[in-house]
Amino acid sequence: MRLRQLRTEIVSRLSAAGDDEASADAAVLIMNALNIDKTHLLLGEDEVGESDIKRIYADAERAAEGEPVQYITGRCEFMSLEFEVCHGVLIPRADTEVLVEAALKRLPDRKAVVWDLCCGSGCVGLSVAAYNKNVTVTLADVSDTALEVSARNAEKLGISRRVRIVKSDVLRDNMSEAADAVVSNPPYIRRGDIDCLEKKVRGYEPRLALDGGEDGLMFYRRIASAAKIKSGGFIAFEIGYDQGRDVEKILRHCGYIKTEIIADTEGRSRVVCGMAPY
């Protein structure tokens, strides 16, 4: 079977299963299985061996059941970098790049200490460190799986010497040092809304990384009040689209100044920043 035909069949299978991103998901599965790039995929003239066809069909069946392709392939692109992901860590989203960009814009032009709380795969803190050579980052999470994945991602990105991994429950534990910046994409889904999320999320992504308490603001309150940030440093959160004003109020209540709500490319509130007072 030629590559072009195989891709058509996989897209059709995923579409029939209700996958709204069937074409993109099929491309990811095929490129991963055959270890080819997008240009090679689009040309579509190669013959695909029987063993590869069987693997791709098996992966497509998993995707048709609702399993995210990132978990099937074990990797995800974020900030033009490749990150390992697995069951037990949240899949990085393009929306979260707004958080990284906000942090990079606000970091001083000197050596800086950044803490990434609720780090998951480490994609936020590691991206900041990858694009700013002056940064050392501490990645903190309560999940052993998240910390193991973060450590491997730091190694793959070649920045392990500037990365520290810490097991920490941010709802109970305190930072061991003051930072120039704290970044976090914490759990922020309202507990009662989790079962209403799409199957790919509610059925496969870790509830621990989703559940933000009854009003979705539990982690923001705790982190904002407990974070140790140097004078003139900043805190930056990813937020749900309707949480901007609430999180901004939390920051102001905790003494942060120059608070700002930043929108994503769709115009939705996505990040809230605040500066620690001088």
N, C-alpha and C positions, 0 to 999 in steps of 0.2 A: 504494500500500500504506500502511495506517495504521501509525503508530509502534508500537502495541501488538502488531500482528501481526509486524512486523519484529523486534521484540525477542524474541518467542516463537521465531521461526525461528532467530535467531542463538544463543540459548541452547541450542536443540535441536542445532544444528550443533556447538557447542563441547562439549556433553555427550557427543555421539556420539564425539567425538575423545578423550574421556577427561579433559577439563578438570574438575578438582574444584571450580573456582571459576567455573563457566560463567556463572551469573547475574550475578555481580559483574563478570566480564570483559566480558560482553556490554554491560552498562550503561556501563562505561568507554569502550568503543569507540564506542558510539552517541552518548553525550554529547559525546565529543570531535569526532566527525565533524559533528554537527549544531550544536555549540556551544550546548547546552542544559544546564539544571541537572537535578538528580534529581527535583524536583517535576514539572517539565515532562515528564520521561521517564515517570514513573509515571502521569500522566494519560493519556498514550498515544493521544490522539485525532487528532493532526495527520496530514495526508498527507505522506509523505516522497517527495521528488523522485527521479527515476530516477538521476540522477548521484550523489546521496547514497547511494542504495541500492547502487549498484555499488561505491562506495568502502567502505562498511561491510562488504559481502560480501568484498571483497578483504582488508580488515583482519582479518576473521574467519578467513579461510583461513590467514593468517600465524599467528594465535593458535592455530588448530587444529593447526598443525605444531609448536607448542610455544614459539613466540616470546612472551616476556612482553609483556603489553599496555602496560606502561610504556615499553618500547622502541618499540612501534608508535606510541604517541601522543606520545612524547618528553617526558613529564612524569609526576610522581608527587607525591602529597600526603604530607607528613611534618610532624609537630608543627603541624598546621593551616596549614602553609605550602606553597606550590607550588614544586617544584624541577624544573629541567630534568634529564633523564637521557638517555643514549644508550648504544649499544654501546661498551664501553670503560670504563664506570663501573658500580659495583655499584648495584643498585636499593635505595633506602632501605626498610627494614622497620619496622613498628610496634614490634618488639622493641627497636630501637635508640633509641627515644624514652626508654627507661629510662636510657640513658647520658646523654642531654641533661638529663633531670630531675635526675639525681644531681649533675651538674655545676652546674646552676643553684642547687640547694639549698646547695652547699658554697662557692660563690663569695663573697668578702667584699663588704660593702656600701660599696664604693669602686671607683675605677678599677682594672681588672685586665687582665693580659695572658694570653691563652689561646692555646695551640698545639694544633691539630688535626692529628695525624700520621696518614698514610695516609688523607687526607681524602676521596678519591673525588669525589663530587658536591659535597662541602662541607656536606652536610646537618647534620652534628653541630655543627661550629664555627659555622656561619652561624645555626643555630637558637639556639645559646647567645647569640650577639651580638644576634640579633633580639629576644630576650626579656630581655636585660640591657643597657641602654644604656651602662653603665659599661665594657663589655668591648671591647677591641680583640683581634682574632683573626688569627693566622697560620695559613694553610692550607698544608700541605706534602704533596707526593706525588711519586713518581718518574714518574708518567704525565703526558705532555703533554696528553692528552685530558682527564684528570681536572682538571688545572689550568685548562684553557680553560673547561670546564663550570662549575667552581667560581667563576671570575671572572664568568661570565654570571649565575650564580645570585645572587652578591653584588650585582650591578648591579640585577637584577630586584627584589631585596628592599630596595633603597635603602640599603644599609649599606656600600657600597664604601669609603667614607672611613675605616671602622674595620676594614678587611680588608687583609691583605697576603698575596700568593700567592708561594710559594717552591717551586722544584723541588728535591727532596731525596730521596735514597735512605736511609731510616732505618736500614738495615742497615749503612751505611757512613758517612753524614754525621752531623754533630753540630748541635744547635740553636745558633743564633748569639747567643742571649740567654737569660737565665733567665726563666721564666714563673711566673705565679701558679698556673696549672693547665695540665696536659697531658691532653688527651682523645684517645682513639684507638679506632677499630673496625678493628683490623688484620686481615690474612688469618689465619685460625685453623683452617682445615680441615686435617686430617691429609692429607698428600699422597696416601696410598694410598686415601683415602676419596672423593676428588673424583669419580672415575668412577662412584661409587655414588649420587651426588646425583641429584635429579629432573632430568629433561631440561631444564626451563626454566632451571635453574641451570647445570648442567654444559655444556649446549650453547650457551648464549648469554651468560652473565655472564663477565667477564674472569677467566681463571685466575690472573692476577697478583693479583687482589683476594681470591682464595680460598685459595691455597696457603700454609699456615703451616709448611711443613717436615715432616719425618718424623713428629714428635709433635704438630704444631700449635702449638707454643709458641715457635718461633724469634723471632717479632717481639716477644713479650712480654719475653723475656730481654734483647734488644738495647735496646728502648725504656726498660725499667725501669732498666737499668744506665747508659744514656747521657743520659737526660733531664736537663735543667737546670731545677730547680724551686726557687723561693725558699723559705726556711725558713717552715714553716707552710702552704705551698701543698700541692696535691694532684695525684695522677695518677688517672685513671679509665679503665678498659678495658671494652669489650664483650668477652664471652667466649662460648665454646660451653657448652652446658648441663652438660657433665661436666668443665669445666676450672677451676672455681672454686677448689678447694683448691690445685691446682698453681700457678695464677697468684698466689694469695695467698702461697704459699711463695716464689715468685720476688720478689715485692715485699718481703717481710720480709728475704730474703737481701740485697737491695739497700739495706736500711736504712730502709725506710718503716715508719711506725708507724700505729696505729689503723686497721689494714686491715679491710675490710668487704666481704662478699659480698651483693649485692642481687639479689632475685628479680624475675622479670617477673610479669605478671598470671596466668600459668599455674603459678606457683610454682617455675619453673625458674631456676637460677642464671643471671644475665644480665650483671651488671656487678661488677667488683672495683675498689675504691678503696683508696688508701693515702695517708697524709699524709707530706710531707717533714719530717724532724725539725727542731726549732727549734735 
